[in-house]
């Protein structure tokens, strides 16, 4: 069972985040169970950290997605959904152990990629490659 919990943000944002996460979990990880995803809307994430959203492996089968609280106001609904899809690709990577952080190193399928530039990181390449296709699925099938 996949469980998604949202905190902060507006009701519409929380509801959309849950729908996107549940759909993406089913699409990207259909056989995986007992996954907990916490989505937290955070003030100033883009302003202070220069990112709209992030995903993090918190614990065994527990993952956090942080989203800038003003993402829909600043960038619109389409960008919000695209960012959520992007971060759920990262959750999939963590769940399937494709992306592992171990002893301060980032390992992609067992290969150390700690010093690779952001846009050359294989997990980011995959997330950027899939985000628009997945967001389009959300528009067609969920919303």
Buried (B, 14 or more C-beta within 10 A) or exposed (E): EBBBEBEBBEEEBBEBBBBBBBBBBEBBBEEBEEBBBBBBBBEEBBEEEEEBBBBBBEEEBBBBBBBBBBBBEEBEBBBBBBBBBBBBBBBBBBBEEBBBEEEEEBBBEEEEBEEBEEEEBBBBEBBEEBBEEBBBBBEEEEE
